[in-house]
C-alpha cells in the first residue's frame, strides 16, 4: 500500500510538471511574435541547406542592411541635392552594395549554387538588384 501511495505521488508530480510545461508552450504559441518567429524558423530551414557557410549568410544580412542605408542616402540626396556630403555618402553606399552583391554571387558560384535563387529565397528580388540604382533619376 505504501508503495502504491509513493507511486501515485510520483505520478502526480510528473503530471504537474507536464502541465507547467504545457502552459509554457501554449503561452509561447499564443504570443504575438510566434508566427513571425515561426516563419523565420521555416525560412532558416529552407536556407540552411542552400547557404553553405556562415560567411555567405552574414554577407546576405549585411547586403540587406546596406541596401536600406543606400535607399536612405538616395532619399537624403534627393532632399538635399546641393550637399556634396549627401552625394558622397550615396555613392559610398552604392559601392558597398555592389561589392557585396559581387562577393555573394562569386562565393555562391564557387560552391555551384545559383546565386539568384539564394537571393530570392532570402528576400532580395532581382528587381531590387537591377533597380536599386534607378532611384537616382531626377525628381
C-alpha positions as CSV (number, residue, x, y, z in Angstrom):
1,X,0.0,0.0,0.0
2,X,2.8,2.4,0.8
3,X,4.4,1.6,-2.5
4,X,1.2,2.5,-4.3
5,X,1.0,5.8,-2.5
6,X,4.6,6.7,-3.4
7,X,3.9,5.8,-6.9
8,X,0.7,7.9,-7.0
9,X,2.6,10.9,-5.6
10,X,5.4,10.5,-8.1
11,X,2.9,10.4,-10.9
12,X,1.1,13.4,-9.6
13,X,4.3,15.4,-9.5
14,X,5.1,14.3,-13.1
15,X,1.6,15.4,-14.2
16,X,2.1,18.8,-12.5
17,X,5.5,19.2,-14.3
18,X,3.8,18.3,-17.6
19,X,1.0,20.8,-17.0
20,X,3.6,23.6,-16.3
21,X,5.5,22.7,-19.5
22,X,2.3,22.6,-21.5
23,X,1.3,26.1,-20.1
24,X,4.7,27.5,-21.2
25,X,4.3,26.0,-24.7
26,X,0.8,27.3,-25.1
27,X,1.9,30.8,-23.8
28,X,4.7,30.8,-26.4
29,X,2.3,29.8,-29.2
30,X,-0.2,32.4,-28.3
31,X,2.3,35.2,-28.1
32,X,2.2,38.0,-30.7
33,X,5.6,37.2,-32.2
34,X,5.2,33.4,-32.5
35,X,4.0,33.5,-36.2
36,X,6.8,35.8,-37.2
37,X,9.4,33.7,-35.3
38,X,8.0,30.5,-36.8
39,X,8.2,31.9,-40.3
40,X,11.8,32.9,-39.7
41,X,12.5,29.4,-38.5
42,X,10.9,27.9,-41.6
43,X,12.8,30.2,-43.8
44,X,16.0,29.3,-42.0
45,X,15.3,25.6,-42.5
46,X,14.9,26.2,-46.3
47,X,18.0,28.3,-46.5
48,X,20.3,26.2,-44.3
49,X,20.6,23.5,-47.0
50,X,21.3,26.2,-49.6
51,X,23.7,28.5,-47.8
52,X,26.9,26.6,-47.3
53,X,28.8,29.0,-45.0
54,X,28.2,31.5,-42.2
55,X,30.2,34.0,-44.2
56,X,27.7,34.0,-47.0
57,X,24.8,34.3,-44.6
58,X,26.5,37.3,-42.9
59,X,27.1,38.9,-46.3
60,X,23.4,38.5,-47.2
61,X,22.4,40.1,-43.9
62,X,24.9,42.9,-44.5
63,X,23.6,43.4,-48.0
64,X,20.0,43.9,-46.8
65,X,21.2,46.5,-44.2
66,X,23.4,48.3,-46.7
67,X,20.6,48.4,-49.4
68,X,18.4,50.0,-46.8
69,X,21.1,52.5,-45.9
70,X,21.6,53.2,-49.6
71,X,17.9,53.9,-50.1
72,X,18.0,56.3,-47.2
73,X,21.1,58.1,-48.7
74,X,19.3,58.4,-52.0
75,X,16.3,60.0,-50.4
76,X,18.6,62.3,-48.4
77,X,20.4,63.2,-51.6
78,X,17.0,64.0,-53.4
79,X,16.0,66.2,-50.5
80,X,19.4,68.0,-50.2
81,X,21.0,67.6,-53.6
82,X,23.2,70.7,-53.0
83,X,25.1,68.9,-50.3
84,X,28.3,67.2,-51.5
85,X,28.4,65.0,-48.4
86,X,25.0,63.5,-49.3
87,X,26.2,62.7,-52.8
88,X,29.5,61.2,-51.5
89,X,27.6,59.1,-48.9
90,X,25.2,57.9,-51.6
91,X,28.0,56.7,-53.9
92,X,29.9,55.1,-51.0
93,X,26.8,53.0,-50.1
94,X,26.3,52.2,-53.7
95,X,29.8,50.9,-53.9
96,X,29.4,48.8,-50.8
97,X,26.2,47.2,-52.1
98,X,27.8,46.4,-55.5
99,X,30.8,44.9,-53.7
100,X,28.6,42.7,-51.5
101,X,26.5,41.6,-54.4
102,X,29.6,40.6,-56.4
103,X,31.1,38.8,-53.4
104,X,27.9,36.9,-52.6
105,X,27.5,35.9,-56.3
106,X,31.1,34.8,-56.6
107,X,31.0,32.8,-53.3
108,X,27.8,31.0,-54.3
109,X,29.1,30.3,-57.8
110,X,32.3,28.8,-56.3
111,X,30.0,26.4,-54.5
112,X,28.0,25.6,-57.6
113,X,24.9,27.3,-56.2
114,X,22.6,29.5,-58.2
115,X,23.1,33.0,-56.6
116,X,19.8,34.4,-57.9
117,X,17.8,31.5,-56.3
118,X,19.5,32.2,-52.9
119,X,18.9,35.9,-53.2
120,X,15.3,35.3,-54.0
121,X,14.9,32.9,-51.1
122,X,16.5,35.4,-48.8
123,X,14.0,38.1,-49.9
124,X,16.2,40.1,-52.3
125,X,14.4,40.2,-55.6
126,X,16.2,40.5,-58.9
127,X,14.3,43.8,-59.4
128,X,15.9,45.1,-56.2
129,X,19.3,44.2,-57.6
130,X,18.6,45.7,-61.0
131,X,16.8,48.7,-59.9
132,X,18.5,49.7,-56.7
133,X,20.3,52.5,-58.6
134,X,17.3,53.7,-60.6
135,X,16.0,56.0,-57.8
136,X,18.8,58.4,-58.8
137,X,16.6,59.6,-61.7
138,X,15.7,63.2,-61.1
139,X,12.5,64.0,-59.1
